[in-house]
């Protein structure tokens, strides 16, 4: 991956007129411009070593990493505070024993006592009891010897807490804190908001997140009681309980309240992480989505899916993309190929690009380029022929194999699978469009949507139509659109459509009224967290739950805070990108018009320019960024004494080749961009320079 600036995409034309066909000065500067592009290509290809990344795309990172990202490094002293609050309360209730030494019944009795002590008027006493519950959810790390033990007891305690009704109790406390007007007004009056302004909310959200994340995780060793509790918990989160809205809608309302400026003290990172995991838990991840798609196609009588696109991509060999920006820049600087060497140069360039796209096709390495006739080539002088030969050697794309006389046949070149790695899909519109063009050419009139009558068409057209029909793909969306059209034509005879009350349908119905506000709020936060965004006075403050009360006074403290802030932003980008992608995929499966409605509001909020702005950076540097301090990550920081931090330890970071969350975010944003622009030519055009919303620098 190359930086767009380094690849020459943003370079200006060499001549003074701003185009490639200016006066004599422009022609003299063109060779120098080509040399500049070639030197940039050599530098970008030679200075960056791109090893193969052992990255596996999925719903989320490993369990320990997902738990550690809940906490900022500024919160680390609170682990000790939580432990102290628990031990003080535990000693007053249980004598001579530790938590891990108690029987299950005794543990349940103690948890019931904790929940009773939550119902007090004093905020200070209530916060101490909530911290004791949080210490249990964190795995009672004071009694553990290893990180594995901490994660094990965290999961065990979370199931125990849920079975005793802790989630409902903390949900009520969360409602109280959201409606706490005193805390909101106090935060609004402060010139600078710090982590101390969101203490109660952070404790409550941390307990809820730990319960959702630990119970969501499925393992083969789970008991029947745990499996039953998981399904009960999923149902409780998915549907409206006791005439209340689903939990995800409450979190969405927190996001909009934060972005409106009414509650700037909300710990937005924890809210977004919890919202993402709640949506994933209730609606299902990518594997569950694929199973739902197979089930729905069977219900509609459609043929089964040929493959899962994510699984196909996992088996594909990684390949560097062709440098189209370089080719575009050279074509702007250099004289037109027709003037330099006739049609041969443009055809070779086309074959080069086509070969880079068809890298998975079986290549015939013994087949050389067809000889060109004299009529195809324009006469050229000796000087131009010499220049043509030099350009041929310099502009050869590395993806095109050399002739057999220059390089022997390698095993890797022969081992390419034949055809595309995925099954081709042909729409009904593609067949109709092909027949319309063929009939106009050979017959002179068309037959509308008739794809069966082939009278008067030559035999090759018959074979082409047969091949297209063999790969015809009818999507769920096509069936849904057809059903809607029939309902619109015959509303009385067909009656009212029965809509099943699925978790996705319930969530959409709840989001529908405030859907534009939800999308705008998410994109505002994404804009503030993007690494390419500049700090502005009118932008929202997303660092309220990471900035300490006292700002750092030493260089070491400043470095630690800088790493923490960058990590904080990366986690926000990760959660929003995954959340939006999950919502779009589930809404598209539930009904295509729900997907289109959400997509339209994302486009209205300038989501496409925002994603393009995000990728206007050195992506390789972004995915290899090491904004983490392993000794400060949970659960490592809870079981061992923290060493004295030095500049070397801060700069060392982890030994991984890449940052999982950043690469995960980039893939999600690319998939999101594909969802928004697929079959939407107008949206693709508005995202191009000089068209529509791309002129607006502030995306949302």
C-alpha atoms as one frame of an Amber mdcrd trajectory, in Angstrom:
protein
   0.000   0.000   0.000   1.322   3.356  -0.972   0.693   6.845   0.187  -1.374
   8.667  -2.453   0.940  11.631  -2.115   3.988   9.440  -2.723   2.424   7.702
  -5.705   2.096  10.929  -7.605  -1.686  11.134  -7.648  -1.646  14.658  -6.341
   1.165  16.018  -8.514   0.479  18.882 -10.873   1.092  18.700 -14.617   4.539
  19.708 -15.726   3.580  22.445 -18.166   2.516  25.921 -17.252  -0.992  25.607
 -18.702  -2.063  22.878 -16.310  -2.561  20.189 -18.983  -0.499  17.743 -20.945
  -0.841  19.322 -24.368   0.464  22.821 -23.744   3.136  24.738 -25.588   6.724
  23.891 -26.256   7.731  24.299 -22.636   5.237  21.665 -21.645   6.673  19.227
 -24.177  10.161  19.760 -22.874   9.056  19.188 -19.293   7.228  15.950 -20.045
  10.320  13.643 -20.019  11.403  15.193 -16.726   7.901  14.543 -15.353   8.088
  10.911 -16.412  11.424  10.563 -14.674   9.903  12.045 -11.533   7.095   9.491
 -11.583   9.506   6.632 -12.172  11.776   7.749  -9.353   8.748   7.970  -7.064
   7.761   4.470  -8.061  11.259   3.117  -7.406  11.403   4.846  -4.019   7.958
   3.667  -2.956   8.630   0.090  -4.044  12.153  -0.118  -2.728  11.894   1.703
   0.583   8.886  -0.182   1.966   9.181  -3.856   2.740   5.693  -5.400   2.751
   5.830  -8.807   4.409   2.922 -11.221   4.355   0.607 -10.356   7.249  -0.848
 -13.205   9.282  -4.220 -11.490   9.584  -7.521 -13.307   9.936 -10.609 -11.202
   9.362 -13.565 -11.903  11.624 -16.250 -10.392  13.802 -13.784  -9.132  16.410
 -10.272  -9.537  17.759  -9.266 -12.159  20.339 -11.154 -12.046  23.621  -8.358
 -10.539  25.714  -7.769  -7.740  23.202 -11.463  -6.839  23.076 -11.558  -6.579
  26.864  -8.353  -4.550  27.101  -9.603  -1.943  24.617 -12.413  -1.063  27.021
  -9.972   0.711  29.325  -7.724   3.649  28.583  -4.294   3.763  30.179  -5.450
   6.759  32.190  -7.925   4.458  33.982  -5.292   2.005  35.215  -5.156   3.393
  38.797  -8.867   2.594  39.096  -8.148  -1.147  39.038  -6.649  -0.748  42.489
  -9.598   1.367  43.606 -12.066  -1.299  42.483 -10.142  -3.979  44.341 -10.033
  -1.937  47.522 -13.791  -1.265  47.426 -14.517  -4.972  46.979 -12.187  -6.131
  49.742 -13.592  -3.583  52.204 -17.135  -4.725  51.511 -16.276  -8.435  51.324
 -14.575  -8.459  54.739 -17.710  -7.076  56.370 -19.836  -9.883  54.916 -17.541
 -12.927  54.801 -14.956 -13.761  57.458 -11.739 -15.678  56.888 -12.285 -16.605
  53.230 -11.602 -15.253  49.777 -14.000 -15.048  46.856 -12.545 -18.023  44.983
 -12.805 -20.199  48.120 -16.570 -19.732  48.463 -19.136 -22.238  47.255 -21.446
 -21.138  44.448 -24.393 -20.666  46.800 -22.321 -18.450  49.096 -21.169 -16.409
  46.106 -24.778 -15.916  44.988 -25.740 -14.827  48.483 -22.982 -12.229  48.526
 -23.963 -10.906  45.092 -27.564 -10.528  46.267 -26.296  -8.492  49.208 -24.283
  -6.279  46.841 -27.366  -5.589  44.729 -29.331  -4.694  47.849 -26.642  -2.243
  48.904 -26.832  -0.600  45.464 -30.264   0.773  46.357 -29.069   3.612  48.552
 -29.509   7.347  48.237 -25.867   8.279  48.745 -24.032   8.454  45.395 -20.697
   7.833  47.084 -21.834   4.607  48.765 -23.562   3.488  45.586 -20.382   4.083
  43.584 -18.334   1.979  46.020 -20.736  -0.957  45.681 -20.727  -0.568  41.870
 -16.919  -0.676  41.923 -17.075  -3.895  43.948 -19.338  -5.416  41.294 -16.956
  -4.180  38.597 -14.064  -5.894  40.376 -15.996  -9.172  40.225 -16.681  -8.659
  36.509 -12.974  -7.946  35.977 -12.111 -11.410  37.304 -11.101 -10.816  40.972
  -7.545 -10.422  39.685  -6.163  -9.982  43.215  -6.643 -13.721  43.796  -5.335
 -14.883  40.398  -1.818 -15.856  39.345  -1.997 -15.559  35.542  -3.822 -13.759
  32.771  -5.659 -16.962  31.847  -7.048 -17.203  35.375  -8.209 -13.583  35.265
 -10.076 -14.133  31.996 -11.576 -17.408  33.254 -12.928 -15.940  36.493 -14.102
 -12.808  34.702 -16.286 -14.949  32.463 -17.476 -17.099  35.364 -18.363 -14.078
  37.487 -20.193 -12.369  34.612 -22.482 -15.364  34.135 -23.052 -15.448  37.895
 -23.818 -11.724  37.994 -26.305 -12.021  35.138 -28.112 -14.957  36.753 -28.566
 -12.879  39.919 -30.134  -9.955  38.021 -27.158  -7.588  37.967 -27.755  -6.447
  34.400 -31.249  -5.153  35.120 -30.043  -3.356  38.253 -27.195  -1.625  36.426
 -29.498  -0.754  33.536 -31.702   1.178  35.947 -28.651   2.978  37.320 -27.587
   3.828  33.772 -30.987   5.398  33.097 -30.549   7.500  36.237 -27.099   8.714
  35.198 -28.236   9.560  31.662 -31.059  11.683  33.075 -28.793  13.306  35.677
 -29.186  16.948  34.681 -26.844  18.100  37.442 -23.898  16.177  35.975 -24.695
  17.481  32.481 -24.884  21.105  33.576 -21.712  20.754  35.627 -19.853  19.374
  32.595 -21.167  22.161  30.384 -19.852  24.819  32.740 -16.336  23.366  32.845
 -13.802  24.750  30.378 -12.026  21.379  30.156 -13.662  17.995  30.753 -11.563
  15.172  32.171 -11.980  11.546  33.084 -13.232  12.503  36.561 -16.490  13.882
  35.109 -17.644  10.463  33.906 -16.669   8.198  36.803 -20.129   6.781  37.534
 -20.962   6.281  33.860 -17.655   4.573  33.159 -18.142   2.108  36.026 -21.683
   1.243  34.908 -20.792   0.916  31.227 -17.740  -1.204  32.056 -19.857  -3.710
  34.011 -22.429  -3.885  31.202 -19.744  -4.284  28.530 -17.938  -7.052  30.420
 -21.189  -8.935  30.861 -22.146  -8.603  27.177 -18.690  -9.516  25.879 -18.138
 -12.476  28.216 -21.606 -13.958  27.783 -21.526 -13.383  23.997 -18.407 -15.521
  23.667 -19.341 -19.122  22.846 -17.143 -22.048  23.806 -17.605 -25.786  23.478
 -16.977 -26.315  27.186 -19.904 -24.098  28.233 -22.464 -25.834  30.424 -26.140
 -26.136  29.520 -26.965 -23.498  32.121 -24.588 -21.043  30.507 -25.972 -21.751
  27.038 -29.512 -21.176  28.291 -28.454 -17.968  30.034 -26.834 -16.740  26.820
 -30.015 -17.219  24.790 -32.103 -15.596  27.508 -29.725 -12.648  27.609 -29.825
 -12.296  23.822 -33.622 -12.252  23.889 -33.623  -9.701  26.690 -31.355  -7.388
  24.718 -33.167  -7.896  21.401 -36.777  -7.282  22.353 -38.558  -4.619  24.325
 -38.868  -5.779  27.930 -41.386  -4.273  30.381 -42.555  -1.728  27.767 -39.026
  -0.368  27.414 -37.047   0.167  24.216 -34.319  -2.293  23.188 -30.982  -1.677
  24.872 -29.313  -0.674  21.591 -31.719   2.261  21.193 -30.772   3.566  24.633
 -27.116   3.564  23.565 -27.991   5.275  20.280 -29.747   8.003  22.249 -26.574
   8.453  24.314 -24.579   8.918  21.106 -26.930  11.593  19.768 -27.085  13.354
  23.149 -23.287  13.430  23.254 -22.987  14.836  19.717 -25.632  17.484  20.347
 -23.445  18.945  23.115 -25.975  18.317  25.886 -23.811  15.668  27.575 -20.137
  16.252  26.714 -18.998  14.145  29.673 -20.333  10.861  28.253 -17.528   8.258
  27.826 -18.220   7.871  24.141 -15.652   5.136  23.481 -17.295   2.811  26.006
 -20.739   3.658  24.643 -19.707   2.828  21.065 -17.939  -0.391  22.046 -20.984
  -1.533  24.015 -23.341  -0.555  21.191 -21.280  -2.492  18.637 -21.148  -5.619
  20.813 -24.876  -5.430  21.630 -25.748  -5.238  17.911 -23.356  -8.099  17.143
 -24.783 -10.177  20.001 -28.442  -9.596  19.181 -28.364  -9.597  15.373 -25.399
 -11.929  14.872 -21.944 -11.713  13.364 -20.778 -12.523   9.839 -21.117 -16.310
  10.199 -24.631 -16.016  11.607 -25.466 -13.566   8.832 -24.381 -16.114   6.226
 -26.547 -18.775   7.869 -29.520 -16.397   7.869 -28.935 -15.670   4.190 -28.919
 -19.382   3.330 -32.087 -19.902   5.354 -33.889 -16.989   3.724 -32.945 -18.074
   0.207 -34.365 -21.518   0.971 -37.605 -19.962   2.246 -37.936 -17.916  -0.959
 -37.242 -20.933  -3.165 -33.941 -19.577  -4.491 -30.949 -21.805  -5.261 -28.378
 -22.056  -2.464 -25.341 -19.791  -2.340 -22.271 -21.016  -4.154 -19.846 -19.720
  -1.526 -19.233 -17.330   1.343 -17.345 -14.283   0.077 -15.402 -13.864   3.334
 -14.210 -17.480   3.230 -13.225 -17.106  -0.421 -11.176 -14.008   0.297  -9.424
 -15.789   3.166  -8.107 -18.407   0.729  -6.941 -15.885  -1.861  -3.292 -15.016
  -2.240  -2.466 -11.466  -1.258  -1.482  -9.241  -4.176  -0.353  -5.647  -4.449
  -2.762  -3.443  -6.384  -1.611  -2.013  -9.723  -0.321   1.535  -9.561  -3.130
   3.150 -11.517  -2.288   6.560 -10.102   1.185   6.346 -11.610  -0.219   5.286
 -14.958  -2.690   8.152 -14.841  -0.001  10.660 -13.928   2.311   9.494 -16.717
  -0.510   9.642 -19.233  -1.103  13.269 -18.247   2.561  14.244 -18.502   3.613
  12.282 -21.532   2.568  12.969 -25.130  -0.427  10.933 -26.328   0.563   7.333
 -27.139  -0.970   7.635 -30.595   1.507  10.385 -31.489   4.457   8.507 -30.046
   4.003   4.929 -31.146   0.598   4.433 -32.642  -1.873   2.010 -31.135   0.600
  -0.550 -29.889   1.451   1.370 -26.702  -2.152   1.859 -25.649  -2.928  -1.807
 -26.293   0.074  -2.937 -24.254  -1.009  -0.655 -21.403  -4.519  -2.112 -21.576
  -3.171  -5.665 -21.493  -0.992  -4.755 -18.530  -3.931  -3.497 -16.506  -6.118
  -6.398 -17.592  -3.461  -8.881 -16.517  -3.185  -7.240 -13.107  -6.957  -7.576
 -12.676  -7.013 -11.186 -13.888  -4.131 -12.252 -11.692  -6.003 -15.382 -10.682
  -6.643 -16.485 -14.232  -4.477 -19.167 -15.706  -1.881 -17.512 -17.862  -0.517
 -18.818 -21.099   3.099 -17.819 -20.667   4.081 -19.160 -24.090   1.623 -16.954
 -25.918   3.215 -13.773 -27.183   1.546 -10.591 -28.268  -0.080 -10.712 -31.662
   2.102  -9.115 -34.319   0.895  -5.751 -35.417   0.316  -4.980 -39.047   1.723
  -2.037 -40.873  -1.745  -0.485 -41.135  -2.137  -0.522 -37.348   1.135   1.328
 -36.737   1.781   4.848 -37.826   5.178   5.484 -39.344   7.711   6.761 -36.846
  11.186   8.101 -37.169  14.339   6.407 -35.899  14.492   8.710 -32.860  10.938
   7.927 -31.905  11.537   4.185 -32.349  14.533   4.391 -30.013  12.512   6.339
 -27.481   9.734   3.789 -27.872  12.101   0.954 -27.003  13.410   2.749 -23.928
   9.897   3.440 -22.689   8.926  -0.177 -23.276  11.714  -1.279 -20.956  11.069
   1.358 -18.300   7.293   1.076 -18.193   6.997  -2.691 -17.974   4.634  -3.590
 -15.127   6.077  -6.162 -12.706   2.787  -8.088 -12.790   3.309  -8.972 -16.482
   5.606 -11.991 -16.884   8.544 -11.626 -19.261   8.743 -13.723 -22.411   9.869
 -17.348 -21.946  13.186 -16.609 -23.571  14.081 -14.211 -20.752  12.790 -16.020
 -17.670  12.262 -19.730 -16.911   8.855 -21.034 -15.888   8.455 -21.046 -12.084
   6.174 -23.260 -10.007   4.332 -20.260  -8.605   3.465 -19.016 -12.079   2.103
 -22.396 -13.151   0.099 -22.944  -9.948  -2.456 -20.195 -10.570  -6.002 -21.608
 -10.361  -8.050 -21.347 -13.509 -10.768 -18.724 -13.528 -11.916 -16.360 -10.825
 -11.739 -17.460  -7.186 -15.468 -16.777  -6.804 -18.505 -17.774  -8.864 -19.514
 -15.106 -11.392 -22.982 -13.601 -10.982 -25.111 -12.315 -13.838 -28.190 -10.192
 -13.196 -31.387 -10.339 -15.217 -30.704  -6.743 -16.276 -27.336  -7.779 -17.715
 -28.957 -10.406 -19.941 -31.659  -7.971 -21.073 -29.098  -5.279 -21.845 -26.935
  -7.702 -23.832 -29.905  -8.902 -25.899 -31.078  -5.352 -26.481 -27.715  -4.383
 -27.961 -27.516  -7.567 -30.027 -31.048  -7.194 -31.433 -30.461  -3.556 -32.337
 -27.290  -4.548 -34.158 -28.478  -7.630 -36.052 -32.271  -7.204 -36.331 -32.967
  -3.515 -35.865 -35.590  -3.710 -33.127 -35.902  -5.003 -29.554 -38.346  -7.261
 -27.722 -38.329  -5.593 -24.323 -37.692  -7.957 -21.425 -37.971 -11.116 -23.515
 -34.797 -13.135 -22.957 -35.972 -16.419 -24.583 -36.580 -15.424 -28.204 -33.304
 -15.574 -30.110 -34.669 -15.736 -33.669 -32.511 -13.876 -36.157 -29.455 -13.698
 -33.937 -26.204 -15.409 -34.968 -24.973 -18.579 -33.299 -22.294 -16.885 -31.130
 -25.002 -14.725 -29.551 -26.946 -17.901 -28.712 -23.897 -19.317 -26.966 -23.303
 -16.067 -25.109 -26.883 -15.935 -23.836 -26.635 -19.568 -22.765 -23.465 -18.825
 -20.796 -25.026 -15.773 -19.173 -28.087 -17.743 -18.108 -25.908 -20.467 -16.609
 -24.468 -17.884 -14.217 -27.700 -15.993 -13.598 -28.054 -14.966  -9.964 -31.334
 -13.949  -8.335 -30.718 -12.134  -5.091 -33.031 -11.853  -2.091 -33.305  -8.152
  -2.865 -34.699  -8.886  -6.338 -37.470 -11.016  -4.844 -38.252  -8.398  -2.195
 -38.482  -5.607  -4.785 -40.750  -7.747  -6.982 -43.035  -8.499  -4.020 -43.252
  -4.805  -3.166 -44.188  -3.963  -6.751 -46.936  -6.595  -6.719 -48.262  -5.294
  -3.405 -48.340  -1.783  -4.832 -50.272  -2.922  -7.916 -52.816  -5.052  -6.052
 -53.013  -3.799  -2.453 -56.595  -4.956  -1.877 -56.404  -8.468  -3.308 -53.020
  -9.365  -1.861 -53.818  -7.920   1.560 -51.414  -6.593   4.148 -47.943  -8.092
   4.296 -47.115 -10.022   7.456 -43.756  -8.818   8.767 -42.031 -11.220  11.183
 -40.887  -9.680  14.467 -37.196 -10.461  14.195 -34.537  -8.671  16.290 -33.426
  -6.800  13.155 -36.974  -5.671  12.361 -37.554  -4.489  15.927 -34.283  -2.561
  15.928 -35.100  -0.902  12.614 -38.579   0.082  13.759 -37.096   1.627  16.873
 -34.396   3.484  14.916 -36.652   4.656  12.105 -37.910   7.870  13.686 -34.450
   9.209  14.583 -32.401   7.357  11.979 -30.939  10.500  10.309 -29.746  11.815
  13.677 -28.150   8.473  14.535 -26.209   8.315  11.268 -25.067  11.932  11.472
 -23.916  11.461  15.062 -21.866   8.363  14.208 -20.219  10.106  11.258 -19.434
  13.180  13.346 -17.582  11.030  15.855 -15.851   9.134  13.053 -14.709  12.429
  11.556 -13.333  13.594  14.909 -11.479  10.291  15.379 -10.052  10.042  11.853
  -6.260  10.456  11.780  -6.503  12.806   8.785  -8.839  15.244  10.587  -7.485
  18.471  11.973  -8.538  19.816  15.354 -11.135  22.548  15.009 -12.985  24.640
  17.512 -16.410  23.469  16.344 -15.589  19.748  16.440 -16.837  17.555  19.252
 -14.520  16.492  22.063 -14.128  12.719  22.008 -11.306  12.685  24.571 -13.413
  13.290  27.685 -12.876   9.712  28.917  -9.128   9.631  28.296  -7.755  12.974
  29.506  -6.591  12.947  33.167  -7.551  15.542  35.751  -3.990  16.864  35.839
  -2.239  17.245  32.531   1.225  15.645  32.169   4.208  17.649  33.304   7.057
  15.404  32.097   8.061  14.237  28.655   7.413  10.612  29.600   3.887  11.362
  30.782   3.212  13.311  27.607   4.385  10.388  25.468   2.172   7.977  27.392
  -0.843  10.275  27.023  -0.136  10.719  23.309  -0.130   6.951  22.801  -3.316
   6.673  24.847  -5.084   9.351  22.787  -4.106   7.740  19.460  -5.194   4.331
  20.739  -8.461   5.859  21.921  -9.197   7.245  18.446  -8.290   3.973  16.739
 -10.738   2.053  18.940 -13.510   4.537  18.138 -12.893   4.153  14.386 -12.896
   0.384  14.784 -16.210   0.284  16.658 -18.041   2.700  14.334 -16.843   1.035
  11.136 -17.834  -2.418  12.394 -21.180  -1.138  13.688 -22.168   0.552  10.420
 -21.144  -2.464   8.356 -23.155  -4.841  10.555 -26.220  -2.620  10.422 -26.106
  -2.314   6.632 -25.644  -6.047   6.076 -28.444  -7.043   8.455 -30.844  -4.408
   7.142 -30.137  -5.495   3.574 -30.966  -9.085   4.444 -34.082  -8.066   6.383
 -35.390  -5.889   3.539 -33.630  -4.133   0.702 -35.591  -0.907   1.212 -34.375
  -0.680   4.820 -30.821  -0.949   3.544 -31.445   1.700   0.886 -32.985   4.078
   3.421 -30.042   3.809   5.812 -27.574   4.075   2.925 -29.311   7.186   1.629
 -28.969   8.938   4.963 -25.307   7.958   5.168 -24.787   9.456   1.716 -26.688
  12.600   2.721 -24.346  12.918   5.702 -21.331  12.762   3.323 -20.155   9.332
   4.418 -18.448   8.668   1.072 -16.166  11.751   1.172 -15.450  10.989   4.820
 -14.223   7.473   3.993 -12.145   8.824   1.110 -10.698  11.419   3.456  -9.799
   8.661   5.898  -7.841   6.817   3.209  -6.013   9.987   2.203  -3.052   8.960
   4.336  -0.204   6.489   4.371  -2.266   3.365   4.983   0.798   1.182   5.493
   1.906   3.429   8.323  -1.598   3.392   9.778  -1.942  -0.391   9.898   1.560
  -0.820  11.320   1.135   1.871  13.978   1.998   0.703  17.491  -0.125   2.882
  19.733  -0.180   0.430  22.594   1.799  -0.347  25.733   1.539  -4.064  26.373
   2.434  -3.883  30.079  -0.476  -1.496  30.651  -3.064  -3.603  28.820  -5.707
  -5.545  30.718  -5.350  -8.217  32.116  -1.544  -7.987  32.138  -1.555  -4.832
  34.242  -3.655  -6.465  36.988  -1.490  -9.458  37.899   1.984  -7.998  38.018
   3.623  -4.936  39.437   3.927  -2.298  36.784   7.564  -1.672  35.837   8.896
   1.822  35.721   8.072   3.178  32.305  10.904   4.563  30.229  11.080   6.178
  26.841  12.404   2.946  25.341   9.541   0.857  26.726   6.970   3.326  25.423
   8.471   3.391  21.944   8.891  -0.393  21.805   5.195  -1.249  21.876   4.198
  -4.707  20.705   6.191  -6.975  18.423   3.331  -7.537  15.994   3.829  -6.744
  12.323   0.593  -4.786  12.228  -2.164  -3.370  14.385  -5.168  -5.687  14.165
  -7.792  -3.056  14.915  -6.447  -0.616  12.306  -6.365  -3.202   9.543  -9.823
  -4.354  10.646 -11.077  -0.754  10.438  -9.637  -0.239   6.942 -11.318  -3.400
   5.654 -14.628  -2.408   7.230 -14.514   1.073   5.723 -13.715  -0.325   2.285
 -16.614  -2.765   2.552 -18.825   0.080   3.710 -17.766   2.184   0.721 -18.535
  -0.727  -1.579 -21.992  -1.118  -0.024 -22.807   2.533  -0.580 -21.559   2.803
  -4.179 -22.363  -0.624  -5.650 -24.600  -0.171  -8.721 -24.918   3.523  -7.786
 -23.159   5.438 -10.557 -24.372   8.814  -9.317 -22.820   8.241  -5.892 -19.545
   7.274  -7.498 -19.561  10.463  -9.554 -20.337  12.730  -6.581 -17.294  11.373
  -4.755 -14.968  12.343  -7.599 -13.001  15.620  -7.460 -14.979  18.583  -8.700
 -18.357  16.926  -8.209 -20.899  17.499  -5.507 -20.143  16.837  -1.861 -16.439
  16.142  -2.237 -15.828  19.901  -2.150 -17.026  20.023   1.429 -14.105  19.500
   3.728 -16.129  18.678   6.833 -17.830  15.447   5.813 -20.795  15.356   8.183
